[in-house]
Amino acid sequence: MRRGVAGRAGLLRGLLLGLGLSLGGCAALGPGQAGTPGRPVQGPDSLAMECPSEFRYELALPATASLDTLQAHAAQRLQALGLRLNWDGPWAHAQTQHFGPQAADIARLRRLLAVALPALERYQPGFFQRIGLQEVGLVKDLVVGDTQMRLAMPAPDRSAVVYADNGNPLCAAGMELRVHHELYHLIEERLFGDFYYRDPAWLALNPEGLGYGQGGATAYGGVFHNLGHPAPGLVSRYAQYGPEEDKAEVFGWLMTPGYAGRVKAWSEQDLTLAAKRRFMMALVHRLSAGTMSESFFETLARQPPVPAAH
């Protein structure tokens, strides 16, 4: 991610004014509860236990659909959202491999489209225009900075977000969470001109003793267990790697079926997380011009799993 992009919209910054005034207090955090980024933390691995695999995603196209058919279908659905589709790049700091006509590639593209398209369609009309998103990149494999395989990344130089299959080992809902997470990084850059802005309104919600790490990139390169709700005020362990990841994780969990209900349940006992949930819901309410209200998030938190096809 790059810092300090000039030309951010004053309108978006104005949406944040007064945001923190109505938010509640925070819970206390005991010594050592949060753990330390980069070091093992005892508890379940969210890839196995926090990923709600009962939430299934299907693409309503024949199993025999060709690469051209899948690409045209994706372009049509994104165009309806006011977004252009980019299969080829280039995107700064990224290397990509693109989908071909081979059966294995087509299967991987179907898996990506089945998740990414409905995830983006959750947003109400006009939302993407207000945050400055113009383009969605869809690729088979994505490598950032020569070595880091990633499922998604923001590309502010093109007003874009890029999503990849990358042989995704996660459940479909886990991939959707990352669709929203990386979109939030673009939102943050558009609001403040900086991916790494240390938002004082957000930091004020944290209890004393909750410290952050050195950024999400430091989680790559080894074995990482992204625990769900590892400590008061944190929706996931990855949220502790930096305030920018904390905000993006809360946003991603709130926007994803299966995860959204867990955040709500945890928030009933965790006052800090409840405050962060209200903060993010209020921000989305403003960015959507009131169309994505608290009732939108309550409905998402109660969404039942989709039954398996027979």
C-alpha positions in Angstrom: 0.0 0.0 0.0 1.1 3.5 -0.7 0.7 6.6 1.5 -0.4 10.2 1.0 -2.3 10.1 -2.3 -3.3 13.7 -3.1 -6.7 14.8 -4.3 -9.1 13.0 -1.9 -12.6 14.3 -1.9 -13.5 16.8 0.8 -17.1 15.5 0.7 -16.0 12.1 2.0 -13.9 13.6 4.8 -17.0 15.7 5.8 -18.9 12.5 6.3 -16.7 11.6 9.3 -17.4 14.8 11.2 -19.0 14.1 14.5 -18.9 10.4 13.9 -17.3 9.6 17.3 -19.6 11.8 19.4 -22.4 9.2 19.7 -20.3 6.2 20.4 -20.2 4.5 23.8 -17.6 3.6 26.3 -15.0 0.8 26.2 -14.3 -2.4 28.1 -11.1 -2.9 30.1 -8.4 -5.1 28.7 -6.4 -7.2 31.1 -2.6 -7.6 30.9 -1.5 -9.9 28.2 -4.9 -10.7 26.8 -4.4 -9.3 23.4 -1.3 -11.3 22.6 1.6 -10.1 20.4 1.4 -10.0 16.6 3.9 -12.4 15.1 3.9 -14.7 18.1 1.7 -17.8 18.6 -1.6 -17.4 20.5 -3.4 -20.3 22.1 -6.9 -21.1 20.8 -8.7 -22.3 17.7 -7.6 -21.5 14.2 -10.2 -19.4 12.4 -9.4 -21.1 9.1 -10.9 -24.3 10.5 -13.3 -23.1 13.2 -14.3 -19.4 12.5 -14.9 -19.9 8.8 -18.7 -20.5 8.4 -18.6 -23.1 5.7 -22.4 -23.7 6.0 -22.8 -20.4 4.0 -22.7 -21.6 0.4 -22.4 -19.6 -2.8 -23.6 -20.7 -6.2 -23.2 -19.1 -9.7 -26.5 -19.3 -11.6 -24.9 -20.5 -14.9 -24.7 -23.9 -16.5 -21.8 -26.1 -15.4 -20.7 -26.1 -19.0 -20.4 -22.3 -19.3 -17.3 -21.3 -21.2 -14.7 -18.7 -20.2 -16.3 -16.2 -22.6 -19.7 -16.8 -21.0 -18.4 -16.4 -17.5 -16.5 -13.2 -18.3 -19.5 -11.7 -20.1 -21.7 -12.5 -17.1 -19.3 -10.9 -14.7 -19.0 -7.8 -16.9 -22.7 -7.4 -17.1 -23.3 -7.7 -13.4 -20.5 -5.2 -12.5 -21.7 -2.8 -15.1 -25.0 -2.7 -13.4 -23.1 -1.5 -10.3 -21.4 1.2 -12.3 -18.1 -0.6 -12.3 -15.8 -1.6 -15.2 -14.1 -5.0 -15.2 -10.4 -5.5 -15.8 -9.0 -9.0 -16.5 -5.5 -7.9 -17.5 -4.1 -5.1 -15.2 -1.6 -3.6 -14.9 -1.8 -2.9 -11.2 1.1 -1.3 -9.3 3.2 -3.6 -7.1 1.4 -6.7 -8.3 2.1 -9.7 -10.6 -0.9 -11.6 -11.9 -1.8 -14.7 -13.8 -5.0 -14.6 -15.8 -7.8 -17.1 -16.4 -7.5 -19.2 -19.6 -9.9 -21.6 -21.3 -8.6 -24.7 -19.5 -11.2 -26.6 -17.4 -9.2 -26.0 -14.2 -9.1 -22.2 -14.9 -12.8 -22.1 -15.6 -13.6 -23.9 -12.3 -11.5 -21.5 -10.4 -13.1 -18.5 -12.1 -16.6 -19.9 -11.2 -15.5 -20.1 -7.6 -14.3 -16.5 -7.6 -17.3 -15.1 -9.3 -19.7 -17.0 -7.1 -18.3 -15.1 -4.1 -17.1 -11.7 -5.4 -20.2 -10.8 -7.4 -22.8 -11.2 -4.7 -20.4 -9.6 -2.2 -20.2 -6.4 -4.3 -23.9 -6.5 -5.0 -24.6 -6.1 -1.2 -23.8 -2.4 -1.5 -26.6 0.0 -2.4 -26.7 2.0 -5.6 -24.4 5.0 -5.5 -22.1 3.6 -2.8 -19.2 2.8 -5.1 -19.4 6.2 -6.8 -19.3 8.0 -3.4 -16.1 6.1 -2.3 -14.4 6.5 -5.7 -14.4 2.8 -6.8 -14.4 2.6 -10.6 -12.8 -0.8 -11.5 -12.7 -4.4 -10.3 -9.8 -6.6 -11.3 -10.4 -10.4 -11.4 -7.3 -12.7 -11.8 -6.4 -16.3 -11.3 -3.3 -15.6 -9.1 -2.1 -12.4 -7.4 1.4 -11.8 -6.0 2.2 -8.5 -4.3 5.8 -7.3 -3.8 7.3 -10.3 -5.6 6.6 -12.8 -2.8 3.2 -12.3 -1.1 0.4 -14.4 -2.5 -2.8 -12.5 -1.8 -6.5 -13.0 -2.4 -7.2 -9.3 -2.8 -5.6 -5.8 -2.8 -6.7 -2.2 -3.3 -5.2 -0.3 -6.3 -5.9 3.4 -5.7 -3.9 4.5 -8.8 -6.7 2.9 -10.9 -9.5 3.5 -8.4 -9.7 -0.3 -8.3 -9.8 -3.3 -6.1 -8.3 -6.6 -7.4 -9.5 -10.0 -6.4 -7.8 -13.4 -7.1 -8.7 -17.1 -6.6 -5.1 -18.0 -5.7 -6.1 -21.6 -5.1 -8.2 -20.3 -2.2 -8.2 -22.7 0.8 -10.9 -20.8 2.7 -14.6 -21.4 2.8 -16.6 -19.1 0.5 -17.7 -16.8 3.3 -14.0 -16.4 4.3 -13.3 -15.2 0.8 -16.2 -12.8 0.9 -14.9 -11.3 4.1 -11.7 -10.5 2.2 -13.7 -8.9 -0.6 -15.0 -6.4 1.9 -11.8 -6.1 3.9 -9.8 -4.9 0.9 -12.5 -2.6 -0.3 -12.4 -0.9 3.1 -8.7 -0.2 2.6 -9.6 1.8 -0.5 -12.3 3.6 1.4 -9.8 4.6 4.1 -7.4 5.9 1.4 -10.2 7.9 -0.2 -11.3 9.4 3.1 -7.9 10.4 4.4 -5.4 10.1 1.5 -3.5 7.5 3.5 -4.0 3.7 4.0 -2.3 4.0 7.4 -4.1 7.0 8.9 -4.3 6.7 12.6 -7.9 7.8 13.0 -8.1 9.5 16.5 -11.8 8.8 16.7 -11.1 5.0 16.2 -8.1 4.9 18.5 -10.2 6.6 21.3 -12.4 3.5 21.4 -9.6 1.2 22.4 -9.1 0.4 26.1 -5.8 1.3 27.7 -3.2 -1.4 27.0 -4.5 -2.4 23.5 -1.5 -2.0 21.3 -1.0 -2.6 17.5 1.7 -4.3 15.5 3.6 -3.2 12.5 1.0 -3.6 9.8 -0.8 -6.5 8.1 2.1 -7.3 5.7 4.1 -8.6 8.7 1.5 -11.4 9.1 2.7 -13.0 5.8 5.6 -15.4 5.3 4.9 -17.8 8.1 2.2 -19.8 9.8 -0.6 -17.4 10.9 -3.7 -18.4 12.9 -6.3 -15.7 12.6 -8.3 -16.2 15.8 -11.8 -14.8 16.0 -12.3 -12.4 18.9 -9.0 -13.2 20.7 -9.4 -10.4 23.2 -11.8 -7.6 24.1 -12.0 -5.0 21.4 -10.6 -7.2 18.6 -12.8 -9.0 16.1 -9.9 -11.1 15.0 -6.2 -11.5 15.7 -5.3 -9.9 12.4 -7.1 -6.8 13.6 -4.2 -6.2 16.0 -1.6 -5.8 13.3 -2.6 -2.1 12.9 -5.5 0.3 13.3 -6.0 0.1 9.5 -6.4 -3.7 9.7 -8.6 -3.3 12.8 -11.0 -1.1 10.9 -10.9 -3.2 7.7 -11.6 -6.4 9.8 -14.6 -5.0 11.6 -16.0 -3.7 8.3 -15.4 -7.1 6.6 -16.9 -9.1 9.4 -20.0 -6.8 9.5 -20.6 -7.2 5.8 -20.3 -11.0 5.6 -23.0 -13.5 6.4 -21.9 -15.9 9.1 -19.4 -13.5 10.4 -21.8 -10.6 11.0 -23.9 -12.6 13.5 -20.7 -13.5 15.5 -19.7 -9.8 15.7 -23.1 -8.9 17.0 -23.1 -11.7 19.6 -19.6 -10.8 20.8 -20.6 -7.1 21.0 -23.3 -7.9 23.5 -20.5 -8.7 26.1 -17.6 -6.7 24.7 -18.3 -2.9 25.0 -15.2 -2.0 23.0 -16.2 -4.2 20.1 -19.8 -2.9 20.4 -18.5 0.7 20.0 -16.4 -0.2 17.0 -19.4 -2.0 15.4 -21.5 1.2 15.9 -18.7 3.3 14.5 -18.5 1.3 11.3 -22.3 1.1 10.9 -22.5 4.8 11.2 -19.8 5.3 8.6 -21.4 3.0 6.1 -24.8 4.7 6.8 -23.2 8.0 5.8 -21.3 6.7 2.8 -24.5 5.1 1.5 -26.5 8.3 1.9 -28.7 6.5 4.5 -29.6 3.4 2.4 -27.4 1.0 4.4 -28.8 1.6 7.9 -28.5 -0.3 11.2 -31.5 -2.4 10.0 -29.4 -3.5 7.0 -26.7 -4.9 9.3 -29.2 -6.5 11.7 -30.7 -8.3 8.8 -27.3 -9.5 7.6 -26.4 -10.7 11.1 -29.6 -12.8 11.1 -29.2 -14.2 7.5 -29.5 -18.0 7.6 -27.2 -20.3 5.7 -28.2 -21.3 2.1 -29.2 -25.0 2.0 -27.0 -27.3 0.0 -28.2 -28.1 -3.5 -29.5 -31.6 -4.1 
